[in-house]
C-alpha cells in the first residue's frame, strides 16, 4: 500500500512505498531522500522543498489531475 502525505509546515512530500523496518536515509539529489530498510529495499521517498521544486510545473500538474477521470 502506498501512502502519500504532505507536511505543509516543513514543505515535505513523503511517499511510503511499503511497510518495513527503517534503517537509514540516503540523499539521492538535492531535494530527494530515499528511506531504506535493512534489506536494502526502498520503503519511502521524501521530496524536500516541494513548493519551490514544482512551482514551474504546478499549473500543468493540477490541470492534468483535474481533467483525469478515475
mmCIF file as Biopython writes it, N, C-alpha, C and O atoms, coordinates in Angstrom:
data_model
#
loop_
_atom_site.group_PDB
_atom_site.id
_atom_site.type_symbol
_atom_site.label_atom_id
_atom_site.label_alt_id
_atom_site.label_comp_id
_atom_site.label_asym_id
_atom_site.label_entity_id
_atom_site.label_seq_id
_atom_site.pdbx_PDB_ins_code
_atom_site.Cartn_x
_atom_site.Cartn_y
_atom_site.Cartn_z
_atom_site.occupancy
_atom_site.B_iso_or_equiv
_atom_site.auth_seq_id
_atom_site.auth_asym_id
_atom_site.pdbx_PDB_model_num
ATOM 1   N N  . UNK A ? 1  ? 0.837   -1.174 0.000   1.0 0.0 1  A 1 
ATOM 2   C CA . UNK A ? 1  ? 0.000   0.000  0.000   1.0 0.0 1  A 1 
ATOM 3   C C  . UNK A ? 1  ? 0.888   1.246  0.000   1.0 0.0 1  A 1 
ATOM 4   O O  . UNK A ? 1  ? 1.816   1.345  0.803   1.0 0.0 1  A 1 
ATOM 5   N N  . UNK A ? 2  ? 0.617   2.167  -0.868  1.0 0.0 2  A 1 
ATOM 6   C CA . UNK A ? 2  ? 1.367   3.410  -0.949  1.0 0.0 2  A 1 
ATOM 7   C C  . UNK A ? 2  ? 0.614   4.481  -0.171  1.0 0.0 2  A 1 
ATOM 8   O O  . UNK A ? 2  ? -0.592  4.660  -0.340  1.0 0.0 2  A 1 
ATOM 9   N N  . UNK A ? 3  ? 1.349   5.192  0.687   1.0 0.0 3  A 1 
ATOM 10  C CA . UNK A ? 3  ? 0.768   6.263  1.485   1.0 0.0 3  A 1 
ATOM 11  C C  . UNK A ? 3  ? 1.510   7.550  1.155   1.0 0.0 3  A 1 
ATOM 12  O O  . UNK A ? 3  ? 2.737   7.609  1.243   1.0 0.0 3  A 1 
ATOM 13  N N  . UNK A ? 4  ? 0.760   8.579  0.775   1.0 0.0 4  A 1 
ATOM 14  C CA . UNK A ? 4  ? 1.354   9.866  0.429   1.0 0.0 4  A 1 
ATOM 15  C C  . UNK A ? 4  ? 0.876   10.901 1.432   1.0 0.0 4  A 1 
ATOM 16  O O  . UNK A ? 4  ? -0.318  10.988 1.722   1.0 0.0 4  A 1 
ATOM 17  N N  . UNK A ? 5  ? 1.801   11.681 1.960   1.0 0.0 5  A 1 
ATOM 18  C CA . UNK A ? 5  ? 1.421   12.741 2.885   1.0 0.0 5  A 1 
ATOM 19  C C  . UNK A ? 5  ? 2.296   13.966 2.640   1.0 0.0 5  A 1 
ATOM 20  O O  . UNK A ? 5  ? 3.445   13.863 2.211   1.0 0.0 5  A 1 
ATOM 21  N N  . UNK A ? 6  ? 1.714   15.126 2.928   1.0 0.0 6  A 1 
ATOM 22  C CA . UNK A ? 6  ? 2.425   16.382 2.736   1.0 0.0 6  A 1 
ATOM 23  C C  . UNK A ? 6  ? 2.455   17.143 4.045   1.0 0.0 6  A 1 
ATOM 24  O O  . UNK A ? 6  ? 1.418   17.355 4.673   1.0 0.0 6  A 1 
ATOM 25  N N  . UNK A ? 7  ? 3.631   17.550 4.453   1.0 0.0 7  A 1 
ATOM 26  C CA . UNK A ? 7  ? 3.811   18.364 5.649   1.0 0.0 7  A 1 
ATOM 27  C C  . UNK A ? 7  ? 3.977   19.805 5.181   1.0 0.0 7  A 1 
ATOM 28  O O  . UNK A ? 7  ? 5.048   20.204 4.724   1.0 0.0 7  A 1 
ATOM 29  N N  . UNK A ? 8  ? 2.896   20.581 5.304   1.0 0.0 8  A 1 
ATOM 30  C CA . UNK A ? 8  ? 2.912   21.953 4.790   1.0 0.0 8  A 1 
ATOM 31  C C  . UNK A ? 8  ? 3.916   22.827 5.541   1.0 0.0 8  A 1 
ATOM 32  O O  . UNK A ? 8  ? 4.583   23.666 4.936   1.0 0.0 8  A 1 
ATOM 33  N N  . UNK A ? 9  ? 4.023   22.636 6.846   1.0 0.0 9  A 1 
ATOM 34  C CA . UNK A ? 9  ? 4.944   23.446 7.650   1.0 0.0 9  A 1 
ATOM 35  C C  . UNK A ? 9  ? 6.392   23.232 7.209   1.0 0.0 9  A 1 
ATOM 36  O O  . UNK A ? 9  ? 7.150   24.193 7.080   1.0 0.0 9  A 1 
ATOM 37  N N  . UNK A ? 10 ? 6.774   21.984 6.980   1.0 0.0 10 A 1 
ATOM 38  C CA . UNK A ? 10 ? 8.145   21.659 6.575   1.0 0.0 10 A 1 
ATOM 39  C C  . UNK A ? 10 ? 8.318   21.639 5.058   1.0 0.0 10 A 1 
ATOM 40  O O  . UNK A ? 10 ? 9.444   21.569 4.565   1.0 0.0 10 A 1 
ATOM 41  N N  . UNK A ? 11 ? 7.201   21.698 4.307   1.0 0.0 11 A 1 
ATOM 42  C CA . UNK A ? 11 ? 7.200   21.653 2.843   1.0 0.0 11 A 1 
ATOM 43  C C  . UNK A ? 11 ? 7.888   20.385 2.328   1.0 0.0 11 A 1 
ATOM 44  O O  . UNK A ? 11 ? 8.781   20.429 1.482   1.0 0.0 11 A 1 
ATOM 45  N N  . UNK A ? 12 ? 7.434   19.257 2.876   1.0 0.0 12 A 1 
ATOM 46  C CA . UNK A ? 12 ? 7.998   17.951 2.521   1.0 0.0 12 A 1 
ATOM 47  C C  . UNK A ? 12 ? 6.875   17.016 2.090   1.0 0.0 12 A 1 
ATOM 48  O O  . UNK A ? 12 ? 5.867   16.883 2.784   1.0 0.0 12 A 1 
ATOM 49  N N  . UNK A ? 13 ? 7.056   16.371 0.946   1.0 0.0 13 A 1 
ATOM 50  C CA . UNK A ? 13 ? 6.128   15.357 0.466   1.0 0.0 13 A 1 
ATOM 51  C C  . UNK A ? 13 ? 6.741   14.000 0.769   1.0 0.0 13 A 1 
ATOM 52  O O  . UNK A ? 13 ? 7.849   13.699 0.325   1.0 0.0 13 A 1 
ATOM 53  N N  . UNK A ? 14 ? 6.021   13.182 1.525   1.0 0.0 14 A 1 
ATOM 54  C CA . UNK A ? 14 ? 6.501   11.853 1.869   1.0 0.0 14 A 1 
ATOM 55  C C  . UNK A ? 14 ? 5.686   10.790 1.165   1.0 0.0 14 A 1 
ATOM 56  O O  . UNK A ? 14 ? 4.457   10.858 1.136   1.0 0.0 14 A 1 
ATOM 57  N N  . UNK A ? 15 ? 6.358   9.821  0.606   1.0 0.0 15 A 1 
ATOM 58  C CA . UNK A ? 15 ? 5.698   8.716  -0.085  1.0 0.0 15 A 1 
ATOM 59  C C  . UNK A ? 15 ? 6.201   7.424  0.542   1.0 0.0 15 A 1 
ATOM 60  O O  . UNK A ? 15 ? 7.364   7.057  0.381   1.0 0.0 15 A 1 
ATOM 61  N N  . UNK A ? 16 ? 5.319   6.742  1.254   1.0 0.0 16 A 1 
ATOM 62  C CA . UNK A ? 16 ? 5.686   5.451  1.840   1.0 0.0 16 A 1 
ATOM 63  C C  . UNK A ? 16 ? 5.286   4.381  0.840   1.0 0.0 16 A 1 
ATOM 64  O O  . UNK A ? 16 ? 4.105   4.217  0.535   1.0 0.0 16 A 1 
ATOM 65  N N  . UNK A ? 17 ? 6.268   3.654  0.334   1.0 0.0 17 A 1 
ATOM 66  C CA . UNK A ? 17 ? 6.031   2.661  -0.703  1.0 0.0 17 A 1 
ATOM 67  C C  . UNK A ? 17 ? 5.620   1.307  -0.149  1.0 0.0 17 A 1 
ATOM 68  O O  . UNK A ? 17 ? 4.809   0.599  -0.747  1.0 0.0 17 A 1 
ATOM 69  N N  . UNK A ? 18 ? 6.182   0.956  0.991   1.0 0.0 18 A 1 
ATOM 70  C CA . UNK A ? 18 ? 5.852   -0.331 1.609   1.0 0.0 18 A 1 
ATOM 71  C C  . UNK A ? 18 ? 6.191   -0.267 3.082   1.0 0.0 18 A 1 
ATOM 72  O O  . UNK A ? 18 ? 6.972   0.577  3.522   1.0 0.0 18 A 1 
ATOM 73  N N  . UNK A ? 19 ? 5.598   -1.163 3.831   1.0 0.0 19 A 1 
ATOM 74  C CA . UNK A ? 19 ? 5.939   -1.276 5.243   1.0 0.0 19 A 1 
ATOM 75  C C  . UNK A ? 19 ? 7.277   -1.978 5.361   1.0 0.0 19 A 1 
ATOM 76  O O  . UNK A ? 19 ? 7.595   -2.876 4.581   1.0 0.0 19 A 1 
ATOM 77  N N  . UNK A ? 20 ? 8.030   -1.570 6.313   1.0 0.0 20 A 1 
ATOM 78  C CA . UNK A ? 20 ? 9.326   -2.188 6.533   1.0 0.0 20 A 1 
ATOM 79  C C  . UNK A ? 20 ? 10.022  -1.515 7.688   1.0 0.0 20 A 1 
ATOM 80  O O  . UNK A ? 20 ? 9.636   -0.430 8.121   1.0 0.0 20 A 1 
ATOM 81  N N  . UNK A ? 21 ? 11.032  -2.157 8.172   1.0 0.0 21 A 1 
ATOM 82  C CA . UNK A ? 21 ? 11.799  -1.622 9.284   1.0 0.0 21 A 1 
ATOM 83  C C  . UNK A ? 21 ? 12.810  -0.613 8.743   1.0 0.0 21 A 1 
ATOM 84  O O  . UNK A ? 21 ? 13.720  -0.973 7.996   1.0 0.0 21 A 1 
ATOM 85  N N  . UNK A ? 22 ? 12.641  0.655  9.128   1.0 0.0 22 A 1 
ATOM 86  C CA . UNK A ? 22 ? 13.525  1.720  8.660   1.0 0.0 22 A 1 
ATOM 87  C C  . UNK A ? 22 ? 14.955  1.467  9.128   1.0 0.0 22 A 1 
ATOM 88  O O  . UNK A ? 22 ? 15.190  1.110  10.283  1.0 0.0 22 A 1 
ATOM 89  N N  . UNK A ? 23 ? 15.911  1.658  8.207   1.0 0.0 23 A 1 
ATOM 90  C CA . UNK A ? 23 ? 17.319  1.514  8.547   1.0 0.0 23 A 1 
ATOM 91  C C  . UNK A ? 23 ? 18.040  2.851  8.435   1.0 0.0 23 A 1 
ATOM 92  O O  . UNK A ? 23 ? 18.635  3.325  9.403   1.0 0.0 23 A 1 
ATOM 93  N N  . UNK A ? 24 ? 17.985  3.465  7.236   1.0 0.0 24 A 1 
ATOM 94  C CA . UNK A ? 24 ? 18.650  4.748  7.053   1.0 0.0 24 A 1 
ATOM 95  C C  . UNK A ? 24 ? 18.084  5.479  5.846   1.0 0.0 24 A 1 
ATOM 96  O O  . UNK A ? 24 ? 17.368  4.907  5.024   1.0 0.0 24 A 1 
ATOM 97  N N  . UNK A ? 25 ? 18.429  6.766  5.763   1.0 0.0 25 A 1 
ATOM 98  C CA . UNK A ? 25 ? 18.036  7.606  4.633   1.0 0.0 25 A 1 
ATOM 99  C C  . UNK A ? 25 ? 19.263  7.906  3.789   1.0 0.0 25 A 1 
ATOM 100 O O  . UNK A ? 25 ? 20.370  8.067  4.304   1.0 0.0 25 A 1 
ATOM 101 N N  . UNK A ? 26 ? 19.042  7.976  2.475   1.0 0.0 26 A 1 
ATOM 102 C CA . UNK A ? 26 ? 20.119  8.279  1.540   1.0 0.0 26 A 1 
ATOM 103 C C  . UNK A ? 26 ? 19.669  9.441  0.668   1.0 0.0 26 A 1 
ATOM 104 O O  . UNK A ? 26 ? 18.619  9.374  0.028   1.0 0.0 26 A 1 
ATOM 105 N N  . UNK A ? 27 ? 20.465  10.508 0.642   1.0 0.0 27 A 1 
ATOM 106 C CA . UNK A ? 27 ? 20.148  11.655 -0.207  1.0 0.0 27 A 1 
ATOM 107 C C  . UNK A ? 27 ? 20.574  11.314 -1.635  1.0 0.0 27 A 1 
ATOM 108 O O  . UNK A ? 27 ? 21.756  11.092 -1.900  1.0 0.0 27 A 1 
ATOM 109 N N  . UNK A ? 28 ? 19.603  11.274 -2.555  1.0 0.0 28 A 1 
ATOM 110 C CA . UNK A ? 28 ? 19.913  10.900 -3.935  1.0 0.0 28 A 1 
ATOM 111 C C  . UNK A ? 28 ? 20.041  12.109 -4.850  1.0 0.0 28 A 1 
ATOM 112 O O  . UNK A ? 28 ? 20.613  12.009 -5.936  1.0 0.0 28 A 1 
ATOM 113 N N  . UNK A ? 29 ? 19.517  13.243 -4.421  1.0 0.0 29 A 1 
ATOM 114 C CA . UNK A ? 29 ? 19.710  14.507 -5.121  1.0 0.0 29 A 1 
ATOM 115 C C  . UNK A ? 29 ? 19.452  15.623 -4.120  1.0 0.0 29 A 1 
ATOM 116 O O  . UNK A ? 29 ? 19.164  15.366 -2.951  1.0 0.0 29 A 1 
ATOM 117 N N  . UNK A ? 30 ? 19.554  16.851 -4.579  1.0 0.0 30 A 1 
ATOM 118 C CA . UNK A ? 30 ? 19.415  17.994 -3.681  1.0 0.0 30 A 1 
ATOM 119 C C  . UNK A ? 30 ? 18.121  17.953 -2.874  1.0 0.0 30 A 1 
ATOM 120 O O  . UNK A ? 30 ? 18.128  18.299 -1.693  1.0 0.0 30 A 1 
ATOM 121 N N  . UNK A ? 31 ? 17.025  17.543 -3.475  1.0 0.0 31 A 1 
ATOM 122 C CA . UNK A ? 31 ? 15.715  17.589 -2.821  1.0 0.0 31 A 1 
ATOM 123 C C  . UNK A ? 31 ? 15.060  16.232 -2.641  1.0 0.0 31 A 1 
ATOM 124 O O  . UNK A ? 31 ? 13.886  16.171 -2.274  1.0 0.0 31 A 1 
ATOM 125 N N  . UNK A ? 32 ? 15.767  15.151 -2.885  1.0 0.0 32 A 1 
ATOM 126 C CA . UNK A ? 32 ? 15.150  13.826 -2.803  1.0 0.0 32 A 1 
ATOM 127 C C  . UNK A ? 32 ? 15.953  12.919 -1.867  1.0 0.0 32 A 1 
ATOM 128 O O  . UNK A ? 32 ? 17.169  12.775 -1.994  1.0 0.0 32 A 1 
ATOM 129 N N  . UNK A ? 33 ? 15.224  12.315 -0.923  1.0 0.0 33 A 1 
ATOM 130 C CA . UNK A ? 33 ? 15.824  11.399 0.042   1.0 0.0 33 A 1 
ATOM 131 C C  . UNK A ? 33 ? 15.070  10.074 -0.023  1.0 0.0 33 A 1 
ATOM 132 O O  . UNK A ? 33 ? 13.839  10.058 -0.020  1.0 0.0 33 A 1 
ATOM 133 N N  . UNK A ? 34 ? 15.808  8.962  -0.082  1.0 0.0 34 A 1 
ATOM 134 C CA . UNK A ? 34 ? 15.184  7.637  -0.060  1.0 0.0 34 A 1 
ATOM 135 C C  . UNK A ? 34 ? 15.382  7.018  1.310   1.0 0.0 34 A 1 
ATOM 136 O O  . UNK A ? 34 ? 16.470  7.084  1.881   1.0 0.0 34 A 1 
ATOM 137 N N  . UNK A ? 35 ? 14.325  6.416  1.834   1.0 0.0 35 A 1 
ATOM 138 C CA . UNK A ? 35 ? 14.405  5.675  3.088   1.0 0.0 35 A 1 
ATOM 139 C C  . UNK A ? 35 ? 14.564  4.198  2.757   1.0 0.0 35 A 1 
ATOM 140 O O  . UNK A ? 35 ? 13.809  3.647  1.955   1.0 0.0 35 A 1 
ATOM 141 N N  . UNK A ? 36 ? 15.549  3.567  3.378   1.0 0.0 36 A 1 
ATOM 142 C CA . UNK A ? 36 ? 15.862  2.168  3.088   1.0 0.0 36 A 1 
ATOM 143 C C  . UNK A ? 36 ? 15.614  1.284  4.302   1.0 0.0 36 A 1 
ATOM 144 O O  . UNK A ? 36 ? 15.722  1.713  5.451   1.0 0.0 36 A 1 
ATOM 145 N N  . UNK A ? 37 ? 15.277  0.030  4.002   1.0 0.0 37 A 1 
ATOM 146 C CA . UNK A ? 37 ? 15.172  -0.980 5.055   1.0 0.0 37 A 1 
ATOM 147 C C  . UNK A ? 37 ? 16.544  -1.628 5.231   1.0 0.0 37 A 1 
ATOM 148 O O  . UNK A ? 37 ? 17.453  -1.390 4.436   1.0 0.0 37 A 1 
ATOM 149 N N  . UNK A ? 38 ? 16.691  -2.442 6.265   1.0 0.0 38 A 1 
ATOM 150 C CA . UNK A ? 38 ? 17.963  -3.146 6.489   1.0 0.0 38 A 1 
ATOM 151 C C  . UNK A ? 38 ? 18.282  -4.096 5.347   1.0 0.0 38 A 1 
ATOM 152 O O  . UNK A ? 38 ? 19.444  -4.432 5.117   1.0 0.0 38 A 1 
ATOM 153 N N  . UNK A ? 39 ? 17.247  -4.530 4.628   1.0 0.0 39 A 1 
ATOM 154 C CA . UNK A ? 39 ? 17.439  -5.424 3.487   1.0 0.0 39 A 1 
ATOM 155 C C  . UNK A ? 39 ? 17.825  -4.652 2.227   1.0 0.0 39 A 1 
ATOM 156 O O  . UNK A ? 39 ? 18.067  -5.259 1.184   1.0 0.0 39 A 1 
ATOM 157 N N  . UNK A ? 40 ? 17.884  -3.325 2.311   1.0 0.0 40 A 1 
ATOM 158 C CA . UNK A ? 40 ? 18.252  -2.511 1.165   1.0 0.0 40 A 1 
ATOM 159 C C  . UNK A ? 40 ? 17.091  -2.138 0.267   1.0 0.0 40 A 1 
ATOM 160 O O  . UNK A ? 40 ? 17.304  -1.576 -0.808  1.0 0.0 40 A 1 
ATOM 161 N N  . UNK A ? 41 ? 15.871  -2.437 0.677   1.0 0.0 41 A 1 
ATOM 162 C CA . UNK A ? 41 ? 14.698  -2.084 -0.124  1.0 0.0 41 A 1 
ATOM 163 C C  . UNK A ? 41 ? 14.331  -0.621 0.104   1.0 0.0 41 A 1 
ATOM 164 O O  . UNK A ? 41 ? 14.482  -0.101 1.210   1.0 0.0 41 A 1 
ATOM 165 N N  . UNK A ? 42 ? 13.853  0.034  -0.940  1.0 0.0 42 A 1 
ATOM 166 C CA . UNK A ? 42 ? 13.356  1.400  -0.806  1.0 0.0 42 A 1 
ATOM 167 C C  . UNK A ? 42 ? 11.959  1.314  -0.207  1.0 0.0 42 A 1 
ATOM 168 O O  . UNK A ? 42 ? 11.046  0.762  -0.822  1.0 0.0 42 A 1 
ATOM 169 N N  . UNK A ? 43 ? 11.796  1.860  0.993   1.0 0.0 43 A 1 
ATOM 170 C CA . UNK A ? 43 ? 10.487  1.807  1.642   1.0 0.0 43 A 1 
ATOM 171 C C  . UNK A ? 43 ? 9.787   3.161  1.623   1.0 0.0 43 A 1 
ATOM 172 O O  . UNK A ? 43 ? 8.593   3.252  1.909   1.0 0.0 43 A 1 
ATOM 173 N N  . UNK A ? 44 ? 10.530  4.211  1.285   1.0 0.0 44 A 1 
ATOM 174 C CA . UNK A ? 44 ? 9.918   5.528  1.233   1.0 0.0 44 A 1 
ATOM 175 C C  . UNK A ? 44 ? 10.776  6.525  0.488   1.0 0.0 44 A 1 
ATOM 176 O O  . UNK A ? 44 ? 11.979  6.335  0.309   1.0 0.0 44 A 1 
ATOM 177 N N  . UNK A ? 45 ? 10.126  7.591  0.058   1.0 0.0 45 A 1 
ATOM 178 C CA . UNK A ? 45 ? 10.801  8.679  -0.648  1.0 0.0 45 A 1 
ATOM 179 C C  . UNK A ? 45 ? 10.294  9.986  -0.053  1.0 0.0 45 A 1 
ATOM 180 O O  . UNK A ? 45 ? 9.098   10.142 0.195   1.0 0.0 45 A 1 
ATOM 181 N N  . UNK A ? 46 ? 11.201  10.914 0.172   1.0 0.0 46 A 1 
ATOM 182 C CA . UNK A ? 46 ? 10.832  12.239 0.651   1.0 0.0 46 A 1 
ATOM 183 C C  . UNK A ? 46 ? 11.315  13.266 -0.355  1.0 0.0 46 A 1 
ATOM 184 O O  . UNK A ? 46 ? 12.462  13.226 -0.801  1.0 0.0 46 A 1 
ATOM 185 N N  . UNK A ? 47 ? 10.426  14.190 -0.707  1.0 0.0 47 A 1 
ATOM 186 C CA . UNK A ? 47 ? 10.789  15.289 -1.595  1.0 0.0 47 A 1 
ATOM 187 C C  . UNK A ? 47 ? 10.768  16.555 -0.752  1.0 0.0 47 A 1 
ATOM 188 O O  . UNK A ? 47 ? 9.730   16.932 -0.208  1.0 0.0 47 A 1 
ATOM 189 N N  . UNK A ? 48 ? 11.912  17.204 -0.649  1.0 0.0 48 A 1 
ATOM 190 C CA . UNK A ? 48 ? 12.069  18.396 0.178   1.0 0.0 48 A 1 
ATOM 191 C C  . UNK A ? 48 ? 11.866  19.653 -0.664  1.0 0.0 48 A 1 
ATOM 192 O O  . UNK A ? 48 ? 12.222  19.679 -1.842  1.0 0.0 48 A 1 
ATOM 193 N N  . UNK A ? 49 ? 11.297  20.685 -0.065  1.0 0.0 49 A 1 
ATOM 194 C CA . UNK A ? 49 ? 11.104  21.945 -0.784  1.0 0.0 49 A 1 
ATOM 195 C C  . UNK A ? 49 ? 10.158  21.802 -1.953  1.0 0.0 49 A 1 
ATOM 196 O O  . UNK A ? 49 ? 10.443  22.274 -3.054  1.0 0.0 49 A 1 
ATOM 197 N N  . UNK A ? 50 ? 9.030   21.152 -1.717  1.0 0.0 50 A 1 
ATOM 198 C CA . UNK A ? 50 ? 8.082   20.828 -2.788  1.0 0.0 50 A 1 
ATOM 199 C C  . UNK A ? 50 ? 7.579   22.070 -3.519  1.0 0.0 50 A 1 
ATOM 200 O O  . UNK A ? 50 ? 7.523   22.083 -4.749  1.0 0.0 50 A 1 
ATOM 201 N N  . UNK A ? 51 ? 7.216   23.105 -2.780  1.0 0.0 51 A 1 
ATOM 202 C CA . UNK A ? 51 ? 6.652   24.310 -3.418  1.0 0.0 51 A 1 
ATOM 203 C C  . UNK A ? 51 ? 7.621   24.910 -4.419  1.0 0.0 51 A 1 
ATOM 204 O O  . UNK A ? 51 ? 7.220   25.300 -5.516  1.0 0.0 51 A 1 
ATOM 205 N N  . UNK A ? 52 ? 8.875   24.988 -4.058  1.0 0.0 52 A 1 
ATOM 206 C CA . UNK A ? 52 ? 9.871   25.555 -4.962  1.0 0.0 52 A 1 
ATOM 207 C C  . UNK A ? 52 ? 10.207  24.582 -6.092  1.0 0.0 52 A 1 
ATOM 208 O O  . UNK A ? 52 ? 10.351  24.994 -7.243  1.0 0.0 52 A 1 
ATOM 209 N N  . UNK A ? 53 ? 10.332  23.310 -5.772  1.0 0.0 53 A 1 
ATOM 210 C CA . UNK A ? 53 ? 10.715  22.316 -6.773  1.0 0.0 53 A 1 
ATOM 211 C C  . UNK A ? 53 ? 9.689   22.184 -7.892  1.0 0.0 53 A 1 
ATOM 212 O O  . UNK A ? 53 ? 10.050  21.963 -9.048  1.0 0.0 53 A 1 
ATOM 213 N N  . UNK A ? 54 ? 8.397   22.322 -7.546  1.0 0.0 54 A 1 
ATOM 214 C CA . UNK A ? 54 ? 7.346   22.117 -8.539  1.0 0.0 54 A 1 
ATOM 215 C C  . UNK A ? 54 ? 6.631   23.397 -8.933  1.0 0.0 54 A 1 
ATOM 216 O O  . UNK A ? 54 ? 5.600   23.346 -9.603  1.0 0.0 54 A 1 
ATOM 217 N N  . UNK A ? 55 ? 7.159   24.541 -8.529  1.0 0.0 55 A 1 
ATOM 218 C CA . UNK A ? 55 ? 6.491   25.813 -8.798  1.0 0.0 55 A 1 
ATOM 219 C C  . UNK A ? 55 ? 6.212   26.002 -10.287 1.0 0.0 55 A 1 
ATOM 220 O O  . UNK A ? 55 ? 5.108   26.394 -10.663 1.0 0.0 55 A 1 
ATOM 221 N N  . UNK A ? 56 ? 7.180   25.734 -11.118 1.0 0.0 56 A 1 
ATOM 222 C CA . UNK A ? 56 ? 7.035   25.932 -12.561 1.0 0.0 56 A 1 
ATOM 223 C C  . UNK A ? 56 ? 6.004   24.977 -13.165 1.0 0.0 56 A 1 
ATOM 224 O O  . UNK A ? 56 ? 5.254   25.365 -14.061 1.0 0.0 56 A 1 
ATOM 225 N N  . UNK A ? 57 ? 5.962   23.743 -12.684 1.0 0.0 57 A 1 
ATOM 226 C CA . UNK A ? 57 ? 5.093   22.726 -13.266 1.0 0.0 57 A 1 
ATOM 227 C C  . UNK A ? 57 ? 3.742   22.590 -12.571 1.0 0.0 57 A 1 
ATOM 228 O O  . UNK A ? 57 ? 2.884   21.847 -13.046 1.0 0.0 57 A 1 
ATOM 229 N N  . UNK A ? 58 ? 3.537   23.284 -11.469 1.0 0.0 58 A 1 
ATOM 230 C CA . UNK A ? 58 ? 2.302   23.117 -10.691 1.0 0.0 58 A 1 
ATOM 231 C C  . UNK A ? 58 ? 1.036   23.334 -11.519 1.0 0.0 58 A 1 
ATOM 232 O O  . UNK A ? 58 ? 0.128   22.508 -11.430 1.0 0.0 58 A 1 
ATOM 233 N N  . UNK A ? 59 ? 0.924   24.403 -12.325 1.0 0.0 59 A 1 
ATOM 234 C CA . UNK A ? 59 ? -0.315  24.575 -13.101 1.0 0.0 59 A 1 
ATOM 235 C C  . UNK A ? 59 ? -0.608  23.399 -14.040 1.0 0.0 59 A 1 
ATOM 236 O O  . UNK A ? 59 ? -1.762  22.992 -14.175 1.0 0.0 59 A 1 
ATOM 237 N N  . UNK A ? 60 ? 0.411   22.857 -14.681 1.0 0.0 60 A 1 
ATOM 238 C CA . UNK A ? 60 ? 0.227   21.718 -15.579 1.0 0.0 60 A 1 
ATOM 239 C C  . UNK A ? 60 ? -0.198  20.476 -14.805 1.0 0.0 60 A 1 
ATOM 240 O O  . UNK A ? 60 ? -1.093  19.749 -15.236 1.0 0.0 60 A 1 
ATOM 241 N N  . UNK A ? 61 ? 0.437   20.235 -13.674 1.0 0.0 61 A 1 
ATOM 242 C CA . UNK A ? 61 ? 0.102   19.072 -12.856 1.0 0.0 61 A 1 
ATOM 243 C C  . UNK A ? 61 ? -1.334  19.153 -12.368 1.0 0.0 61 A 1 
ATOM 244 O O  . UNK A ? 61 ? -2.070  18.170 -12.439 1.0 0.0 61 A 1 
ATOM 245 N N  . UNK A ? 62 ? -1.739  20.316 -11.872 1.0 0.0 62 A 1 
ATOM 246 C CA . UNK A ? 62 ? -3.110  20.497 -11.380 1.0 0.0 62 A 1 
ATOM 247 C C  . UNK A ? 62 ? -4.104  20.339 -12.518 1.0 0.0 62 A 1 
ATOM 248 O O  . UNK A ? 62 ? -5.146  19.706 -12.347 1.0 0.0 62 A 1 
ATOM 249 N N  . UNK A ? 63 ? -3.795  20.903 -13.672 1.0 0.0 63 A 1 
ATOM 250 C CA . UNK A ? 63 ? -4.688  20.798 -14.825 1.0 0.0 63 A 1 
ATOM 251 C C  . UNK A ? 63 ? -4.897  19.343 -15.235 1.0 0.0 63 A 1 
ATOM 252 O O  . UNK A ? 63 ? -6.032  18.929 -15.469 1.0 0.0 63 A 1 
ATOM 253 N N  . UNK A ? 64 ? -3.839  18.572 -15.325 1.0 0.0 64 A 1 
ATOM 254 C CA . UNK A ? 64 ? -3.960  17.164 -15.703 1.0 0.0 64 A 1 
ATOM 255 C C  . UNK A ? 64 ? -4.701  16.363 -14.644 1.0 0.0 64 A 1 
ATOM 256 O O  . UNK A ? 64 ? -5.497  15.483 -14.970 1.0 0.0 64 A 1 
ATOM 257 N N  . UNK A ? 65 ? -4.443  16.664 -13.387 1.0 0.0 65 A 1 
ATOM 258 C CA . UNK A ? 65 ? -5.099  15.926 -12.305 1.0 0.0 65 A 1 
ATOM 259 C C  . UNK A ? 65 ? -6.594  16.196 -12.274 1.0 0.0 65 A 1 
ATOM 260 O O  . UNK A ? 65 ? -7.370  15.288 -11.977 1.0 0.0 65 A 1 
ATOM 261 N N  . UNK A ? 66 ? -7.019  17.416 -12.571 1.0 0.0 66 A 1 
ATOM 262 C CA . UNK A ? 66 ? -8.442  17.741 -12.510 1.0 0.0 66 A 1 
ATOM 263 C C  . UNK A ? 66 ? -9.193  17.258 -13.747 1.0 0.0 66 A 1 
ATOM 264 O O  . UNK A ? 66 ? -10.411 17.088 -13.695 1.0 0.0 66 A 1 
ATOM 265 N N  . UNK A ? 67 ? -8.499  17.035 -14.848 1.0 0.0 67 A 1 
ATOM 266 C CA . UNK A ? 67 ? -9.166  16.514 -16.047 1.0 0.0 67 A 1 
ATOM 267 C C  . UNK A ? 67 ? -9.252  15.004 -16.063 1.0 0.0 67 A 1 
ATOM 268 O O  . UNK A ? 67 ? -10.052 14.435 -16.806 1.0 0.0 67 A 1 
ATOM 269 N N  . UNK A ? 68 ? -8.447  14.355 -15.263 1.0 0.0 68 A 1 
ATOM 270 C CA . UNK A ? 68 ? -8.394  12.893 -15.241 1.0 0.0 68 A 1 
ATOM 271 C C  . UNK A ? 68 ? -9.649  12.326 -14.584 1.0 0.0 68 A 1 
ATOM 272 O O  . UNK A ? 68 ? -10.085 12.814 -13.542 1.0 0.0 68 A 1 
ATOM 273 N N  . UNK A ? 69 ? -10.217 11.311 -15.187 1.0 0.0 69 A 1 
ATOM 274 C CA . UNK A ? 69 ? -11.364 10.617 -14.609 1.0 0.0 69 A 1 
ATOM 275 C C  . UNK A ? 69 ? -10.885 9.309  -14.027 1.0 0.0 69 A 1 
ATOM 276 O O  . UNK A ? 69 ? -10.197 8.531  -14.687 1.0 0.0 69 A 1 
ATOM 277 N N  . UNK A ? 70 ? -11.258 9.076  -12.772 1.0 0.0 70 A 1 
ATOM 278 C CA . UNK A ? 70 ? -10.816 7.866  -12.082 1.0 0.0 70 A 1 
ATOM 279 C C  . UNK A ? 70 ? -11.952 6.881  -11.994 1.0 0.0 70 A 1 
ATOM 280 O O  . UNK A ? 70 ? -11.784 5.792  -11.446 1.0 0.0 70 A 1 
#
